[in-house]
Amino acid sequence: MRRGLVGSYRRTLDLLKKDRMSILGICVFTISFMLVLTIAQVSLIILGSLFLALVSGPIVGGIYLLDQGGGIHALAIILLVTGSILSLLFLVILLCIALTIGSTAFGAQIHIADLLLKIKMGEKLRWRGILNELRYDWKDILRSGYRLLTRLITLFIGILIVIEVVTFCMIAAIMFLVQKSDVSDASSVMTVAAIFIISIVVALIFIVIIPLLVFMIDSASVRMAEGKDVKTAIRHGLKDVRYNTSGISYYILWVLILIVVSIMVFPLAFILQPLISVVSKSFLIANRDMFYG
């Protein structure tokens, strides 16, 4: 196992050293993209704040004037209807903008995986090659990112609902048993302790799920860059999670090492953090035979 672990990391480093100029171009592209994405996210937050300020005026005014009679009452209804329509309109606009940003982010992950695959095949990309592909294929990249984003959100929401339902049932069962028994200080302490333990277990589950979700993003991006459709890419990633414990553990340990290194080198943390996705995908590509086909 140790030899397999060391060998998988060595193959990853060999891929990153295969064409340093192309890797440098991908890193510059990733950092630039993350900067643009951050600006877009901040702009979305500002737009959302303006939306709340714009919509809250007619709604609050309508509620305040609703108790008044005559024409003022009619004005209140008009204000409430106007505020409701504006709320729905701006909500749709913000949702479209958020989906566009998210689709762009996931599309960029697929694009990075595609570039790394070409480096593995021996292509010399350089900066012009990276930008030319992005220039001519941006529509396909955006569509692929949208499909990956929506499928993974659906998967994550499904997992989240299952966890919440199981947690609620466990807590409700504990409360029911305590209520049926004689109420005492000991039973109350046991109830609090049981709920606390359940909360810790749920937190640990999320600690495990988050690295697996990161793996699913990288895994699906690589497989979609290879030409697989989004359903097949996600399904194969789930099979890895279920059957390939060694490959998953190597990947998670690799990502954790990168995070720790980026934290330790604090002045360079803002540069190293965006590059984690590049290096983590390099691990999957360099060790592709360790994972499901």
Steps between C-alpha positions, in 0.01 A plus 500: 500500500786733587670432170173566316453824691849631427481383140169680438645828627817454297296450181305816580817704541638353179191621313535849649868509392433362151438842341569772752411789269158354419437426868602857581253625238221292657588637845492860373167430332359347821612789721366757251172314473462476878559875526233572239263253669554669837418839349186350345394353835553832678301674228220246549494574874482874432224444245311288752529776760365756252220258418400476867506879537293549186240235579463565872380858438171422319429196721557682830307802374212279387483319835509833686218651291289183487290593801408837352167538325390635163752578234794445735391137546498454122845662482622253764380207292671643190825539695480142632429358155782709348741389772403135451549520123836675544604237756420217260668678208821580685507154657494344152771740381723426800446127457598522133812699587594255777452203265713673236780560750477144631487352150804705403689377807418134432567544129844635588565184705423288193720726285791465745459121497499503118823703492670264747393199292660658193821562691503134601464408132806711422342813349677834543224744594666822611291807580362558149371143474320528832325823401415386147311194627316715751415751229348256252350242736359724774137414417564126531699561819214704648240235408713222645552701817126559534422129462765405756391772744130409493564124532738540793265745675218248462723224640616711793147616585384136496779399739425802721129411518580140600737618775248751633214248499709236681622758754147630562364146547776413747446815706121458487532139615717604794257775599207256475668239720590760761147639499356151554733431791502670837647847467809542712825687501681186388271451201537865401878473516488181292282674243739794467797261480332289231411805289855630543646168383266493200608855411866397514430198280320719244792749504746213439284378212523843338877503555513179296246613240674828412828336379291244312305782336828662394605162360172472308561842341855408395406148394202610291703782344773259390253247363300765315826633353561144379169513314257331739155648561425652838286209628766244418772720650315539830397133508859386455612740772241352737630153419849618597364629831332165564768255384835681469591584861876508437478741207258727686716501815812583295313785329359646825842478668655673196246784517545537878878524453451775243266690733743472793791618284296796372413595858860469622632720218270782605627780272440272200171355627286715270700375201526135606134456592366539143768259376379215720237410240772477233724274707211285627382433143860420409490222758189346342643529148846370586346205687203443273545122505433500876142613448189369329510498119 
